[in-house]
Amino acid sequence: MLKFVLAAAVALCGLPAAAQTVIPCDGWQASARNIAEPWSAHTRTFANGDVRVALLDTIEPAAGAFYLLVLTPPYGELGSRTCGLVAADGGSMGLAGLDFGNVGASYDPATGLTLRFPAQRYAPATGGYDPAILAVTINQATGAITPRFEVP
């Protein structure tokens, strides 16, 4: 029995953790007052400036105060970009931590631009925080923003 439990635990280690949620940018979380200071350190552009991301800090709740704002093509009739906010499951909370300074970026023509951030997730069972990698794939052709947690 112990061998089965250990084998299952090892197999699960390679799987991504629970998927995250993208919520519309029309809520209180997306307010410009929530862009983490200094702005120059917490906003970045990719894809020749077409994709912009910003770290948002809503201060409370402390266990989920950080959100990732994503602006990406396609552009609307008036030139506005698609906007999405990466939040924790369900969108009711943000992340416990997001290391914006250590973002990694890669591009795959089949899926789009993928950004990877070291992150922390609130663990309600322990009241602590679990490390994770927040991977966000951005398809500029469709405007799809697909976040997921990966095990570090």
MARVEXBA-343281 format. One line per field, with one value per atom (N, C-alpha, C): x, y, z; residue in three letters. Coordinates in Angstrom, 3 decimals. Layout:
<sites>
u <- X,...
v <- Y,...
w <- Z,...
res <- ALA,...
</sites>
This chain:
<sites>
u <- 0.823,0.000,0.859,1.922,2.800,3.447,3.832,4.431,3.452,2.173,1.155,1.014,0.965,0.825,2.024,3.233,4.441,4.461,4.077,4.045,3.045,1.888,0.880,1.379,2.032,2.551,3.611,4.520,5.557,4.925,3.932,3.271,2.599,1.988,1.284,2.225,3.474,4.418,4.672,4.592,4.847,3.655,2.488,1.283,1.141,0.578,0.314,-0.732,-0.611,-1.594,-2.866,-3.847,-5.155,-5.050,-5.896,-5.906,-6.379,-5.931,-6.326,-7.458,-7.913,-9.068,-8.675,-9.275,-9.129,-10.470,-10.437,-11.663,-11.596,-12.733,-12.745,-12.045,-11.601,-10.894,-11.841,-13.113,-14.059,-14.353,-13.657,-13.876,-12.899,-13.096,-12.269,-10.801,-10.535,-9.160,-8.300,-8.903,-8.160,-7.937,-8.298,-8.119,-6.644,-6.363,-4.987,-4.318,-5.078,-4.467,-3.830,-4.146,-3.596,-2.304,-1.839,-0.564,0.520,1.288,2.317,3.393,3.810,4.873,6.238,7.263,7.178,6.668,5.879,5.268,6.311,7.438,8.461,8.997,8.943,9.430,8.349,7.096,5.996,5.097,5.602,4.932,5.988,5.598,6.513,5.744,6.474,5.878,6.607,5.876,6.396,5.814,6.306,5.790,5.800,6.958,7.134,6.158,5.822,4.936,3.459,3.100,1.677,1.051,1.858,1.373,1.989,1.150,1.628,1.059,1.914,1.465,1.839,1.031,1.287,0.927,1.732,1.450,0.535,-0.575,-1.513,-1.460,-1.466,-1.453,-2.644,-3.643,-4.859,-4.741,-3.613,-3.265,-4.023,-5.314,-6.123,-6.927,-7.217,-6.743,-5.257,-4.526,-3.077,-2.685,-3.499,-3.193,-3.497,-4.073,-4.411,-4.529,-3.531,-3.612,-3.043,-2.378,-1.683,-2.425,-2.570,-3.214,-2.278,-2.422,-1.655,-2.607,-2.404,-3.189,-2.525,-3.296,-2.774,-3.553,-2.836,-3.411,-2.804,-3.648,-3.149,-4.044,-3.481,-4.360,-5.286,-6.361,-6.713,-7.255,-7.095,-7.547,-9.019,-9.730,-11.123,-11.210,-12.422,-12.645,-11.990,-11.918,-11.341,-9.870,-9.261,-7.843,-7.519,-8.538,-8.278,-7.894,-7.036,-6.619,-7.569,-7.521,-8.222,-7.565,-8.366,-7.842,-8.357,-7.458,-7.835,-7.010,-7.580,-6.932,-6.799,-5.565,-5.336,-5.511,-6.422,-6.762,-6.725,-6.890,-6.977,-8.315,-8.454,-9.655,-10.930,-11.779,-13.054,-12.984,-11.812,-11.661,-11.922,-12.208,-12.515,-11.272,-10.119,-8.855,-7.757,-6.710,-5.525,-4.550,-3.296,-2.237,-1.601,-0.951,-0.286,1.023,1.635,2.882,3.140,3.816,4.162,5.485,6.528,7.863,7.967,7.563,7.492,8.878,9.893,11.251,11.908,11.382,11.984,11.084,10.381,9.510,10.361,9.925,10.533,9.529,10.015,9.117,9.591,8.634,8.936,7.786,8.086,7.058,6.995,5.796,5.532,4.457,4.753,3.761,2.426,2.427,1.184,0.299,0.905,0.107,0.176,1.285,1.426,2.558,2.510,3.507,3.187,4.179,3.987,4.928,4.349,5.109,5.064,6.201,6.274,6.820,6.057,6.408,6.538,7.620,7.606,6.470,5.710,4.525,4.366,3.443,3.045,1.530,1.048,-0.389,-0.723,-1.816,-2.278,-2.756,-2.342,-2.746,-3.667,-4.987,-5.920,-5.783,-5.409,-5.316,-4.246,-3.165,-2.066,-1.986,-2.666,-2.553,-1.253,-0.495,0.790,0.710,1.863,1.962,2.739,2.298,2.970,3.615,4.877,5.513,4.913,4.912,4.399,4.993,4.794,5.114,3.782,3.492,2.303,2.705,2.151,2.397,1.151,1.338,0.223,0.524,-0.314,-0.149,-1.121,-0.586,-1.356,-1.371,-2.557,-2.716,-3.174,-2.270,-2.592,-3.615,-3.710,-4.671,-6.104,-6.312,-7.668,-7.963,-6.913,-7.089,-7.231,-7.069,-7.189,-6.021,-6.343,-5.355,-5.586,-4.591,-4.756,-3.729,-4.150,-3.219,-3.281,-2.178,-2.140,-0.986,-1.099,-0.002,0.803,2.112,3.010,3.757,4.093,4.866,6.315,6.929,8.326,9.306
v <- -1.205,0.000,1.257,1.256,2.419,2.695,1.623,1.804,2.497,2.107,2.733,4.215,4.560,5.961,6.771,6.226,6.933,7.097,6.053,6.141,7.194,7.243,8.247,9.646,9.824,11.148,11.604,10.697,11.048,11.390,10.633,10.902,12.262,12.642,13.922,15.112,14.922,16.041,16.706,15.954,16.537,17.230,17.129,17.722,19.178,20.011,21.381,21.415,22.404,22.570,23.182,23.401,23.881,25.128,25.176,26.313,27.578,28.696,29.990,30.547,31.725,32.337,33.661,33.970,35.302,36.006,37.177,37.950,39.227,39.830,41.070,42.211,43.172,44.326,45.429,45.131,46.177,46.191,45.366,45.326,46.213,46.318,47.169,46.749,45.447,44.971,45.605,45.943,46.448,47.955,48.616,50.066,50.448,51.551,52.033,52.298,52.607,52.860,51.599,50.435,49.179,48.753,49.506,49.155,49.302,48.234,48.223,49.267,49.967,50.969,50.305,50.808,51.819,51.206,51.964,51.475,50.956,51.632,51.240,49.834,49.388,48.057,46.989,47.410,46.448,46.454,46.981,46.846,46.423,45.586,45.130,45.007,45.158,44.914,43.760,43.074,41.957,42.072,41.274,41.224,42.612,43.263,44.594,45.618,45.478,46.437,46.136,45.107,44.787,44.161,43.467,42.839,43.581,44.015,44.678,43.934,43.735,43.141,44.085,44.076,44.912,44.129,44.318,43.720,44.648,44.108,44.883,44.390,45.328,45.017,45.710,44.926,45.494,45.642,45.293,45.364,44.316,44.246,43.265,42.434,41.200,40.446,40.118,40.173,39.986,38.635,37.625,36.292,36.165,37.194,37.134,38.507,39.360,40.761,41.042,40.063,40.329,39.736,40.550,40.159,40.512,39.832,40.150,40.703,41.952,42.605,42.308,41.870,41.543,42.332,43.116,43.820,43.204,42.762,42.055,42.308,42.176,42.151,40.947,40.888,41.800,43.131,44.119,45.468,45.637,46.428,46.749,47.825,48.196,49.205,50.538,50.887,52.171,52.065,50.894,50.720,50.181,49.823,49.279,47.804,47.374,45.978,45.157,43.858,42.932,43.014,43.013,43.134,41.987,41.368,40.309,40.409,39.939,39.995,38.563,38.121,36.777,36.801,35.955,35.887,34.432,34.230,32.867,32.260,30.979,30.252,31.000,31.172,31.847,33.357,33.921,35.369,36.158,35.485,36.229,36.693,36.135,36.507,36.534,37.263,37.252,36.191,36.399,35.492,36.022,35.154,35.577,36.293,35.995,36.638,36.407,37.347,37.235,37.956,37.216,37.786,38.349,39.588,40.229,40.430,40.594,40.842,39.644,38.454,37.239,36.544,37.325,36.757,36.144,34.990,34.366,34.390,34.517,34.591,33.635,32.978,32.133,32.265,31.939,32.048,30.755,30.261,29.098,29.523,29.497,29.941,29.205,27.988,27.215,27.666,28.184,28.537,30.006,30.662,32.079,32.348,33.506,33.970,33.375,32.775,32.256,32.981,33.547,34.210,33.322,33.219,32.417,33.269,33.310,34.094,33.177,33.291,32.630,33.239,32.396,32.881,32.142,32.653,31.983,31.887,30.738,30.513,30.356,30.928,30.750,29.317,28.695,27.321,27.357,27.389,27.520,26.422,25.226,24.113,24.354,25.036,25.274,26.729,27.609,29.041,29.622,28.829,29.275,29.512,29.454,29.734,28.625,28.248,27.234,27.895,27.532,28.079,27.460,28.219,27.740,28.602,28.177,28.988,29.326,30.616,31.035,31.163,30.304,30.350,30.919,31.946,32.596,32.587,31.899,31.862,32.848,33.693,34.776,34.561,34.350,34.184,35.522,36.216,37.545,37.508,36.406,36.316,36.258,35.576,35.393,36.226,36.685,37.400,36.470,35.165,34.200,34.346,34.411,34.473,33.220,32.326,31.034,30.873,31.059,30.893,29.486,29.074,27.805,27.862,27.082,26.928,25.707,25.818,24.692,24.483,23.237,22.930,23.328,24.105,24.535,23.385
w <- 0.000,0.000,0.000,0.800,0.878,-0.473,-1.194,-2.518,-3.461,-3.383,-4.230,-3.912,-2.637,-2.222,-2.683,-2.504,-2.944,-4.462,-5.186,-6.648,-7.105,-6.472,-6.831,-6.524,-5.396,-5.031,-6.019,-6.406,-7.377,-8.723,-9.149,-10.431,-10.438,-9.328,-9.260,-9.224,-8.803,-8.696,-10.041,-11.125,-12.426,-13.053,-12.437,-13.008,-12.603,-13.466,-13.057,-11.950,-11.095,-10.025,-10.605,-9.763,-10.201,-11.073,-12.075,-12.993,-12.287,-12.791,-12.258,-13.103,-12.755,-13.382,-14.017,-15.151,-15.750,-15.589,-14.964,-14.757,-15.587,-15.900,-16.685,-15.939,-16.685,-16.111,-15.657,-15.480,-15.085,-13.588,-12.814,-11.367,-10.608,-9.302,-8.451,-8.445,-8.682,-8.649,-9.739,-10.874,-12.028,-11.996,-10.931,-10.824,-10.942,-11.615,-11.778,-10.436,-9.403,-8.087,-7.509,-8.079,-7.581,-8.274,-9.283,-9.906,-8.846,-8.653,-7.612,-7.915,-6.893,-7.016,-6.877,-7.539,-8.586,-9.890,-10.598,-11.827,-12.810,-12.897,-13.870,-13.598,-12.354,-12.002,-12.080,-12.192,-12.123,-13.353,-14.460,-15.755,-16.765,-17.716,-18.759,-20.064,-21.162,-22.471,-23.145,-24.010,-24.783,-26.186,-27.099,-28.474,-29.110,-29.061,-29.655,-29.096,-27.822,-27.165,-27.290,-28.038,-28.215,-26.970,-26.176,-24.944,-23.762,-22.835,-21.614,-20.422,-19.412,-18.154,-17.022,-15.974,-14.804,-13.548,-12.512,-11.215,-10.441,-9.971,-9.169,-7.729,-6.786,-5.356,-4.714,-4.346,-3.749,-2.231,-1.675,-0.254,0.569,0.445,1.176,0.184,0.449,1.596,1.445,2.529,2.486,1.897,2.087,1.564,0.072,-0.538,-1.959,-2.571,-2.348,-2.764,-4.149,-4.768,-6.025,-7.220,-8.259,-9.510,-10.657,-11.784,-12.984,-14.036,-14.416,-15.462,-16.802,-17.786,-19.115,-20.157,-20.964,-22.119,-23.368,-24.304,-25.474,-26.684,-27.910,-29.072,-28.965,-29.712,-30.790,-30.277,-31.132,-30.818,-31.178,-30.388,-30.677,-31.750,-32.129,-33.171,-32.852,-31.574,-31.174,-30.795,-31.005,-30.726,-29.348,-28.586,-27.249,-27.346,-26.429,-26.390,-25.515,-25.712,-24.836,-23.464,-22.396,-21.039,-20.183,-19.443,-18.513,-17.247,-16.166,-14.862,-14.336,-14.121,-13.610,-12.094,-11.610,-10.189,-9.737,-8.434,-7.916,-8.333,-8.113,-8.531,-8.176,-9.160,-8.945,-9.031,-8.935,-9.066,-7.806,-6.685,-5.461,-4.718,-5.053,-4.427,-5.463,-5.136,-5.967,-5.472,-5.806,-5.389,-4.117,-3.357,-2.126,-2.433,-3.563,-3.960,-5.429,-6.071,-7.489,-7.692,-8.072,-8.256,-9.668,-9.812,-11.127,-11.737,-10.891,-11.373,-12.018,-11.802,-12.348,-13.359,-14.160,-15.184,-16.298,-16.776,-17.940,-19.078,-20.306,-21.463,-22.550,-23.199,-24.347,-25.342,-26.598,-27.630,-28.423,-28.626,-29.462,-30.460,-31.766,-32.751,-32.654,-32.155,-32.064,-30.906,-29.828,-28.651,-28.279,-28.569,-28.251,-27.279,-26.677,-25.713,-24.345,-23.702,-22.345,-21.398,-20.343,-19.288,-18.056,-17.368,-16.139,-15.007,-13.908,-12.730,-11.518,-10.737,-9.431,-8.608,-7.942,-7.226,-5.903,-5.103,-3.869,-3.854,-3.393,-3.264,-1.790,-1.387,-0.017,0.163,1.250,1.566,2.779,2.580,3.695,4.752,4.334,5.284,6.344,5.951,6.893,7.336,6.612,6.899,6.390,5.621,5.082,3.584,2.946,1.518,0.830,-0.351,-1.149,-2.359,-2.680,-3.874,-5.132,-6.198,-7.483,-8.590,-9.799,-10.975,-11.633,-11.770,-12.508,-13.971,-14.817,-16.256,-16.926,-17.746,-18.432,-19.925,-20.698,-22.147,-22.771,-23.654,-24.268,-25.777,-26.338,-27.776,-28.345,-29.029,-29.547,-30.669,-31.378,-32.480,-31.968,-30.847,-30.328,-29.085,-28.407,-27.146,-25.954,-26.182,-25.086,-24.115,-22.836,-21.761,-20.928,-20.906,-20.253,-19.136,-17.884,-16.767,-16.177,-15.590,-14.870,-13.870,-12.830,-11.883,-12.269,-12.190,-12.377,-11.066,-10.785,-9.589,-9.859,-8.948,-9.198,-9.128
res <- MET,MET,MET,LEU,LEU,LEU,LYS,LYS,LYS,PHE,PHE,PHE,VAL,VAL,VAL,LEU,LEU,LEU,ALA,ALA,ALA,ALA,ALA,ALA,ALA,ALA,ALA,VAL,VAL,VAL,ALA,ALA,ALA,LEU,LEU,LEU,CYS,CYS,CYS,GLY,GLY,GLY,LEU,LEU,LEU,PRO,PRO,PRO,ALA,ALA,ALA,ALA,ALA,ALA,ALA,ALA,ALA,GLN,GLN,GLN,THR,THR,THR,VAL,VAL,VAL,ILE,ILE,ILE,PRO,PRO,PRO,CYS,CYS,CYS,ASP,ASP,ASP,GLY,GLY,GLY,TRP,TRP,TRP,GLN,GLN,GLN,ALA,ALA,ALA,SER,SER,SER,ALA,ALA,ALA,ARG,ARG,ARG,ASN,ASN,ASN,ILE,ILE,ILE,ALA,ALA,ALA,GLU,GLU,GLU,PRO,PRO,PRO,TRP,TRP,TRP,SER,SER,SER,ALA,ALA,ALA,HIS,HIS,HIS,THR,THR,THR,ARG,ARG,ARG,THR,THR,THR,PHE,PHE,PHE,ALA,ALA,ALA,ASN,ASN,ASN,GLY,GLY,GLY,ASP,ASP,ASP,VAL,VAL,VAL,ARG,ARG,ARG,VAL,VAL,VAL,ALA,ALA,ALA,LEU,LEU,LEU,LEU,LEU,LEU,ASP,ASP,ASP,THR,THR,THR,ILE,ILE,ILE,GLU,GLU,GLU,PRO,PRO,PRO,ALA,ALA,ALA,ALA,ALA,ALA,GLY,GLY,GLY,ALA,ALA,ALA,PHE,PHE,PHE,TYR,TYR,TYR,LEU,LEU,LEU,LEU,LEU,LEU,VAL,VAL,VAL,LEU,LEU,LEU,THR,THR,THR,PRO,PRO,PRO,PRO,PRO,PRO,TYR,TYR,TYR,GLY,GLY,GLY,GLU,GLU,GLU,LEU,LEU,LEU,GLY,GLY,GLY,SER,SER,SER,ARG,ARG,ARG,THR,THR,THR,CYS,CYS,CYS,GLY,GLY,GLY,LEU,LEU,LEU,VAL,VAL,VAL,ALA,ALA,ALA,ALA,ALA,ALA,ASP,ASP,ASP,GLY,GLY,GLY,GLY,GLY,GLY,SER,SER,SER,MET,MET,MET,GLY,GLY,GLY,LEU,LEU,LEU,ALA,ALA,ALA,GLY,GLY,GLY,LEU,LEU,LEU,ASP,ASP,ASP,PHE,PHE,PHE,GLY,GLY,GLY,ASN,ASN,ASN,VAL,VAL,VAL,GLY,GLY,GLY,ALA,ALA,ALA,SER,SER,SER,TYR,TYR,TYR,ASP,ASP,ASP,PRO,PRO,PRO,ALA,ALA,ALA,THR,THR,THR,GLY,GLY,GLY,LEU,LEU,LEU,THR,THR,THR,LEU,LEU,LEU,ARG,ARG,ARG,PHE,PHE,PHE,PRO,PRO,PRO,ALA,ALA,ALA,GLN,GLN,GLN,ARG,ARG,ARG,TYR,TYR,TYR,ALA,ALA,ALA,PRO,PRO,PRO,ALA,ALA,ALA,THR,THR,THR,GLY,GLY,GLY,GLY,GLY,GLY,TYR,TYR,TYR,ASP,ASP,ASP,PRO,PRO,PRO,ALA,ALA,ALA,ILE,ILE,ILE,LEU,LEU,LEU,ALA,ALA,ALA,VAL,VAL,VAL,THR,THR,THR,ILE,ILE,ILE,ASN,ASN,ASN,GLN,GLN,GLN,ALA,ALA,ALA,THR,THR,THR,GLY,GLY,GLY,ALA,ALA,ALA,ILE,ILE,ILE,THR,THR,THR,PRO,PRO,PRO,ARG,ARG,ARG,PHE,PHE,PHE,GLU,GLU,GLU,VAL,VAL,VAL,PRO,PRO,PRO
</sites>
